[in-house]
């Protein structure tokens, strides 16, 4: 069963992603948002993982998918960036109920910015600050540790960096003790589900911690070595060919049954994933639904 328990079943709906298919009625945006429905016996929990960056587009897609915000039991924010967190306060207000758990790393509200090509704040916006979230009545669970959302679904908590070829993927900065320093994105967390008879399903936001690091961390955390699926962003866009090849090679050795990657993954990495995984790989897009 593993240390974190098992689900009887899991449904994942892609509410938001950078792309949509031909003739799709959904709206795309730079960002991701996933709706997870985990079932164990008679208990079903519905978890929103990230909110993209445009709450109106997200809510539009949810209406078309017949998913009510009021059904959400918890929200996980995978990291600080605006394309995953912008509009979380709007979503909490739409849910119309208090004391909703919002789970994130304890450093998520720090300053996070770029300096190339010019200075730009890319972290949590003031409209979605810790104070504004608390005003909605939500309960913030800010921790570096894993948080079990229900038996069979847990966050990773802070992911140990083990590989010598993975990195943040972008030149981010923060300020500590009045000094500008490189930001290693330690707040990057993912969600892991362990489905009975299938194995681990790893749902990522951007994989700033490195997707291989995340997968190895998930195996250690759950004591389950079988990976059913990896879904989300891998942040290999603009990465050197060598890093892409080493990442895909390491993933092939971990042998997930299938993968679906998009958002910040990048076209070159998607091509390499397809060349190695063939029909076991597909690009991510808005409106996808997976039953596991």
Secondary structure as UniProt FT lines:
FT   TURN            3..4
FT   STRAND          9..16
FT   TURN            22..23
FT   STRAND          33..40
FT   TURN            41..42
FT   STRAND          43..49
FT   HELIX           55..64
FT   TURN            65..66
FT   HELIX           69..71
FT   STRAND          74..76
FT   HELIX           82..85
FT   TURN            86..87
FT   HELIX           88..95
FT   STRAND          101..104
FT   TURN            106..109
FT   STRAND          113..114
FT   STRAND          120..121
FT   HELIX           126..128
FT   HELIX           130..135
FT   TURN            136..137
FT   STRAND          139..142
FT   STRAND          148..150
FT   TURN            151..152
FT   STRAND          153..155
FT   STRAND          173..176
FT   TURN            177..178
FT   STRAND          179..182
FT   TURN            186..187
FT   STRAND          191..195
FT   TURN            196..198
FT   STRAND          199..203
FT   TURN            208..209
FT   HELIX           211..222
FT   STRAND          227..233
FT   TURN            237..238
FT   HELIX           241..254
FT   STRAND          258..262
FT   TURN            263..264
FT   HELIX           267..277
FT   HELIX           278..280
FT   STRAND          281..283
FT   TURN            286..287
FT   STRAND          289..291
//
